[in-house]
Amino acid sequence: MKWICKQSRTGAVALWQLRLSFSVFLGILEKIVMKNDKMLKKLTKLLTKRAERFIL
């Protein structure tokens, strides 16, 4: 990758690294969610039931 402005180069590199680390973090999070899919479904059901009780 080539950058046009030298001044914004460090900011762009930092942003690119941040984006890269964020995508890695999202990938890890997705793997955790895939493993805990059943638990997540139970948790969402429980939360929706509690929310319905709170609203009603």
Secondary structure, 3 states (H helix, E strand, C coil): CCCCCCCCHHHHHHHHHHHHHHHHHHHHHHHHHHHCHHHHHHHHHHHHHHHHHHHC
